[in-house]
Amino acid sequence: MKSAGLCWKCKCEVWLPNELHDAAHRSPEISFFCSYGHAAHFAAGETEEQKLRRDRDRLQQRLAEKDDEISRQRGLREATERQLSATKVVVTRIKNRVGRGVCPCCNRSFGDLHRHMTTKHPDFIEQPAEAAE
């Protein structure tokens, strides 16, 4: 015996033999009766409950996709911030070397460059990297 659910009219539970239950599910034309004689049949297509479940599942899937996109964007932002921080460190290091008269390409020291930087641009080394941008 399988439960066919509750009667639509009196709300009593309806039990059907397995064969009748399966046949009634396959064909909406097969009717069955509750204990009080109210006729019923299984509706063709989706029930309201099935539609609501489908909509709920679809919304949960969309929410999960949005969460994944947020996580992906957060990861991209953090990677970009790390890259920006590393670039600022490199710029500061090069500015400090040039300010002390060291060529950034060949690592040779030039007294004239050092003298020029200390006399004409004394605040060049102290400037934060953002001001040079």
C-alpha positions in Angstrom: 0.0 0.0 0.0 1.2 3.5 -0.9 -0.1 6.8 0.4 -1.7 9.0 -2.2 -1.6 11.9 0.2 -4.5 13.8 1.8 -7.9 14.1 0.3 -8.4 17.5 -1.2 -11.7 18.0 0.4 -11.8 16.3 3.9 -8.0 16.0 4.4 -8.1 12.4 5.5 -5.1 10.3 4.4 -5.7 8.1 1.3 -4.0 4.7 0.8 -4.0 2.9 -2.5 -2.8 -0.6 -3.5 0.7 -0.4 -5.2 -0.7 -1.2 -8.7 -3.5 1.3 -8.5 -1.1 4.0 -7.2 1.4 3.4 -10.0 -1.4 3.3 -12.7 -3.0 6.5 -11.3 0.3 8.3 -11.4 0.8 7.3 -15.1 -2.7 8.4 -16.2 -4.6 11.4 -14.8 -7.9 9.8 -16.1 -7.8 7.1 -13.3 -9.8 8.3 -10.3 -9.7 6.9 -6.8 -11.7 7.7 -3.7 -11.0 8.6 -0.1 -12.7 6.8 2.8 -15.6 9.3 2.7 -16.2 8.9 -1.0 -14.6 12.0 -2.4 -13.2 11.4 -5.9 -9.6 12.4 -6.7 -6.9 11.8 -9.3 -3.2 12.7 -9.7 -2.8 15.9 -11.7 -1.1 15.8 -15.0 2.1 17.8 -15.1 3.7 19.5 -12.2 1.9 20.2 -9.0 2.2 23.5 -7.3 4.6 22.0 -4.7 6.8 20.7 -7.5 6.8 24.1 -9.2 7.8 25.8 -5.9 10.5 23.3 -5.3 11.9 23.8 -8.8 11.8 27.6 -8.3 13.5 27.2 -4.9 16.2 25.0 -6.4 16.7 27.4 -9.2 17.1 30.4 -6.8 19.5 28.4 -4.6 21.6 27.6 -7.7 21.6 31.3 -8.7 22.6 32.3 -5.2 25.4 29.8 -5.2 26.6 31.1 -8.6 26.6 34.7 -7.2 28.6 33.5 -4.2 31.1 31.9 -6.5 31.4 35.1 -8.5 31.8 37.2 -5.4 34.6 34.8 -4.2 36.3 35.0 -7.7 36.1 38.8 -7.8 37.4 39.0 -4.2 40.4 36.8 -5.2 41.1 39.0 -8.3 41.0 42.1 -6.1 43.3 40.7 -3.5 45.8 39.5 -6.3 45.7 43.0 -7.8 46.3 44.6 -4.4 49.3 42.3 -3.8 50.6 43.2 -7.3 50.2 46.9 -6.7 52.0 46.6 -3.3 54.9 44.8 -4.9 55.1 47.4 -7.7 55.2 50.2 -5.1 58.1 48.4 -3.3 60.0 48.1 -6.6 59.4 51.8 -7.5 60.5 52.9 -4.1 63.6 50.8 -4.3 64.6 52.2 -7.7 63.9 55.8 -6.5 66.1 55.2 -3.5 68.9 53.8 -5.7 68.7 56.7 -8.2 68.5 59.2 -5.4 71.8 57.8 -4.1 73.5 58.1 -7.5 73.3 54.4 -8.6 72.3 53.6 -12.1 69.2 51.2 -12.1 70.5 49.4 -15.2 74.2 48.7 -14.7 74.5 49.3 -10.9 77.4 51.7 -11.3 77.6 54.7 -9.0 77.9 58.2 -10.5 79.0 61.0 -8.2 77.5 63.6 -10.5 74.1 62.0 -10.3 74.3 61.7 -6.6 75.4 65.3 -6.2 72.7 66.5 -8.6 70.0 64.5 -6.7 71.1 65.8 -3.3 71.4 69.5 -4.3 68.6 69.9 -6.9 66.1 67.4 -5.6 66.7 66.8 -1.9 63.1 65.7 -1.3 63.1 63.1 -4.1 64.0 60.2 -1.9 61.6 61.2 0.9 58.6 61.4 -1.4 56.2 58.5 -1.1 55.8 56.3 -4.2 52.2 57.6 -4.8 53.4 61.2 -5.3 55.7 60.1 -8.1 52.8 58.5 -10.0 
